[in-house]
Amino acid sequence: MHALKRRLSLFARDTSGNVTIEFVLAMPILFWTFMACYVFFDGYRQSSLNLKAAYTISDLISRETEGINDAYIDSMVEVMRLMTRATSRVDVRISVIRWDEGEERYYLDWSANRGYPAELTDANISDIESQLPVMPDNERVILVETNNVFVPLFNVGLDNINLDNFVFTRPRFVSQLVWETPDDYPEDNSPDDPV
């Protein structure tokens, strides 16, 4: 019995192999921490890129003096896709909204939707009314709404996140941006013809 106690005592005092055991215990926690830091940083980076892209699109449209058409909206979606380097679908809805002081309500001049589940109309503009700015009578704003889904590269307990942006800007050089249809072009100078 005395020999068994002595051997157990020697085993308890033996420190060989402690570093290996500590490494095996700490490495998964350390590795998970590095992955989580990367995923959270990447999520904040993607959110920042999405917001900057929405402001860029809003600023580009606010400087337009010509009419806006479907090709222009498609090019803004492509700008969004390129600026965000998105791996998931990018949704963009661009609208021009006017405030009527007499009726105390917002009206929709036009809206172009690429991917959003619902079109913005005069009937459902009240859904976003609380987010719109206070404006003087007959003032217009350009509303750019973007949506992109952030998908984490590693599974660290973070679900997919919808990155929604809601950006509005006043037209800079004209009082109103007009929506241009193919019927608005003269027959001798349509946009498909070389000038």
N, C-alpha and C positions, 0 to 999 in steps of 0.2 A: 504494500500500500504506500509505503514511504517513497518507493521508486516512481510510482505513478504520479504522486504529488509533485515530485521533483521534475519529472518530464513536463507536466502541465505548466509548472512555473517557468521552465525554460522556454516553452512554446509561447507563453503570454509575453515574455520579455523579448522574444525574437522580433526584430524590425526589418528583416530582409523581405522584400516584396511589397512593402507599404506604398512605394511610389507607383508601382504598377496597379495596385488596387485603387489608390486615389485617382489615378488617371482613368481607369475604367469607370469609376463612379462619376467623375467630374466631366469627362469628355462629352457625353450626350447632352448635358445641361449647357455646356459651353457652345457646342455645335448648334443646338436649338436657339441659343441667344444670338449667335451670328446670323442665322437664317431669319429670325424674327426682326432683327435690326435692318437687314437688307429689305425684307418685305415691307416694313413700315416706311422706310425711307423711299422705296420705289412707289408706294401708294401716295405719299405726299408729293413726290416729284410729278407723278401722273396728274394729280389734282391741280397742281400749279400750271402744268403745261396746258391742261384743258381750259383753265380760266384765262390764261394768256391768249390762247387761240380764239376764245370767244370774244375777248376784248379787241383782238386784231381784226376779226371779221366785222365786228360792230364799227370799228374805226374806218375800215376800208369802205363799207357801205355808206357811212355818214359823209364821206368826201365825194360821193358820186354826184354828178350833175346831169347825167343821162338817165334814161329809163333802165329799170332792172328787168331781166327776163330769166327764163328757166336755165339757160346756159350759164348765166352769171351766178345763179344760186348753186348750180352743180359745181362750179369752180370754187365757191366758198366752202362747200362740203369737202372738196379735195384739199383746200388749204387747211381745214381743220384736221383732216386725216394726216396730212404731211407734218403739220406742226406737233401733233400729239404722238405721232408714230404709234398709233393705236393698233392693237392686235385684235380688238373686238369691234363690233359695229359702232359707227358714229351716227348719231341722230342730230339733225339741225332743223330748227324752225325759225324763220325770219319773218317779222311782221312790222308793219308801220301802223301805229295807233295814234288816234287823235282824241283830244279832250274837248267836249262841248259843254261850255259853262252854263248855257241856258237850260239844257236838259240834265246837267250834272251827271254825265256818264261818258265813258270811253266808247269810241267807235273804231272799227277796224277798217283801214284804207285797203290793205291787201296783206296776204300772208302766204308764204311758201313753205311747204313742209317736206322734209326729206327724212323719213323714218319714224317720226313721232306717231303714236297710236291715234291721236285725235287731231283734226284740223282746228285751228283757232278761227272762230266766227264771231259775229256781233252777238249771237245768242249765248255763247259760252265765255265771252271775255270777262264776265263777272267772276269767273273762277280764279283769275289772276289779278283782279282789280286791287287787292290789298298790297300787292307787290309793286304796282306801278307808281311812278312819282307824281307828286302834285304838280300840275301844269297850268299855265294861263289858257284862256279861251282860244280854241283852234290851234293850239300848239301840237306838234307831232313828235313822237319819239320812234326810234328804230329799236325794236326788241329782238335780241338774238338769244335763243334758247338752245343749249347744247346738252347732249347726254352721251355718256360713254361708260362702259362697265370696266372697272378695274378688276382683273383676275390675278390674285396673288400667285407668284411663281412657285412658292413652297407652301405646304399646308402647316401653318403655325397657329391655327385657331382663328384665322381671319377669313370671313366669307367674302364673296364677290361684292363689290361696292359700286352703286350707281353714282357717277360723278355728274351731277346736274349743275348747269350754270344758267343764270338769268341776268343778262346784261342789257342795259338800254342806253342809247346815245341820241342826242339831237342831230338832225341833219345840219351840216356845217355851212354849205354854200348855197343851198336852195331851201325853200320853205317846205317842199314836199317831194318825196321820191315817188315817181310814178312807176306802175307796173306796165311793162311793154309786152304786147302780144304780137305774134307774127303778122296780124292784120294791120299793125301800126306802121310797118315798114312800107315805103314806096316800092312799087314793083321793080323799078330800075335800080334800086340800091338796097336789096335785102342783105341781111348779114352773111348769107352763104356766098354771095357774089363777091369776087375780088374787087377791091376799090382801085 
